[in-house]
Amino acid sequence: MAANPTYAEIKARLLDRRAQLTRQMQIIERDLDKPAPRDVEDAATERQGDEVMEALGVHDAQEVRAIDAALARIETGEYGICQKCGEAISVARLDAVPTASLCRNCAR
C-alpha cells in the first residue's frame, strides 16, 4: 500500500495538471483560429469539430479555475478543510480529487 501523499506532492500534481491543461487550451485556441475551409461540406465538418474543441476548452478552463482555487487554499493554509462544514477532508479524498473543497459528506 502506498503512503498518503503530502500536500507538497499534491501541489506538484496540481501544478503539472495546470501546465498540461494550459498547453491543451493553447492548442485548441490555435486550432480554432485557423481559417475555415472554402468547401461547404468541409466547412460543416470543421464546424462540428470546432464545437467539440470549444467544449473541451470550456471544460479545461473550468478545471484550471478549480486547480487555481485549490492552489490558493494551499497557500492560505485552508487546503484540506471543508469549505462547508470546516471539518478535515480526508487525505484519500484529496489524493483522488486534489481540487476537492468539500469533504465527502458535504459533497453528497
C-alpha positions in Angstrom: 0.0 0.0 0.0 1.4 3.4 -1.0 1.8 6.1 1.6 -0.5 9.0 1.7 0.7 11.9 -0.4 1.9 15.1 1.3 0.3 18.5 0.4 3.6 19.3 -1.4 3.2 16.3 -3.6 -0.5 17.2 -4.3 0.6 20.7 -5.1 3.2 19.4 -7.6 0.5 17.3 -9.2 -1.9 20.2 -9.4 0.8 22.4 -11.0 1.7 19.7 -13.5 -2.0 19.2 -14.4 -2.5 23.0 -14.7 0.5 23.2 -17.1 -0.9 20.3 -19.2 -4.3 22.0 -19.4 -2.8 25.3 -20.3 -0.9 23.7 -23.2 -4.1 21.9 -24.4 -6.1 25.2 -24.3 -3.4 26.9 -26.3 -3.6 24.2 -28.9 -7.4 24.4 -29.0 -7.2 28.2 -29.4 -4.7 27.9 -32.2 -6.8 25.3 -34.0 -10.0 27.3 -33.6 -8.2 30.4 -35.1 -7.4 28.6 -38.3 -9.4 29.9 -41.3 -12.4 27.8 -42.3 -12.2 25.7 -45.5 -13.8 27.1 -48.6 -15.6 23.9 -49.4 -19.1 23.9 -47.8 -19.0 20.3 -46.8 -15.5 20.6 -45.3 -16.6 23.8 -43.5 -19.6 22.0 -42.0 -17.4 19.1 -40.8 -14.8 21.6 -39.5 -17.6 23.5 -37.6 -18.7 20.3 -35.8 -15.1 19.6 -34.8 -14.8 23.2 -33.6 -17.8 22.8 -31.4 -16.2 19.8 -29.8 -12.9 21.7 -29.4 -14.8 24.6 -27.8 -16.5 22.3 -25.3 -13.2 20.8 -24.4 -11.7 24.2 -23.9 -14.5 25.3 -21.6 -14.0 22.1 -19.6 -10.3 22.7 -19.4 -10.8 26.3 -18.3 -13.2 25.1 -15.5 -10.6 22.6 -14.3 -7.9 25.3 -14.3 -10.1 27.5 -12.2 -10.6 24.6 -9.7 -6.9 24.0 -9.6 -6.2 27.7 -9.0 -8.6 27.7 -6.2 -7.0 24.6 -4.6 -3.6 26.1 -5.0 -4.8 29.3 -3.3 -6.2 27.2 -0.4 -2.8 25.5 -0.1 -1.1 28.9 0.1 -3.5 30.3 2.7 -3.4 27.1 4.8 -7.1 26.3 4.1 -6.4 23.3 1.9 -7.8 20.1 3.2 -10.5 21.9 5.2 -14.1 21.5 4.1 -15.4 24.9 2.8 -18.9 24.0 4.1 -18.6 22.3 7.5 -15.0 23.2 8.4 -14.0 19.5 9.0 -10.9 18.0 7.6 -11.1 16.5 4.1 -9.6 13.0 4.1 -6.2 12.6 2.5 -7.6 9.8 0.5 -10.2 12.1 -1.0 -7.6 14.8 -1.7 -5.4 12.2 -3.4 -8.3 11.1 -5.6 -9.7 14.6 -6.2 -7.0 17.1 -5.4 -9.3 20.1 -6.2 -11.9 19.0 -3.6 -13.1 21.8 -1.5 -15.8 19.8 0.3 -15.5 16.7 2.5 -17.1 13.5 1.3 -20.2 14.1 3.4 -20.8 17.6 2.3 -20.1 16.7 -1.3 -23.1 14.3 -1.3 
